Amino acid sequence: MTSATHNMKAATDLRSFVAVGLLLGPSLSSYQLKENSDLLAVLHVILAGIFVFYAGEYLIHRLSTTLRDIDNCASSFRNLLGNVRGGKSM
């Protein structure tokens, strides 16, 4: 799987998760759970925890991809400088 495909899949998964959470949160409060605010609070904390987990996973993935790209760019630049200093033609 290419990096772009993987990034698109991760973004789609994150958007889907957020959409489900936004739809599920208000619908839970419309049932008989209004009377039991403790249960509703626990469910919202669980949903928030899941959201934070996936958001963190996504951010870690993006950061590692960015750092790898920066390292590849720096390596290419060092090779280019080495070729120029060594008198090698391109």
Number of C-alpha atoms within 10 A of each C-alpha: 6 7 9 9 10 11 16 12 12 18 14 12 14 17 13 12 17 18 11 12 17 12 11 13 14 11 11 14 14 9 9 8 13 12 10 10 11 11 12 16 11 11 14 17 12 12 19 13 12 15 16 12 12 16 18 12 14 17 12 12 14 14 12 12 14 12 12 12 12 12 12 12 12 12 12 12 12 12 12 14 12 12 13 12 9 9 9 9 6 6
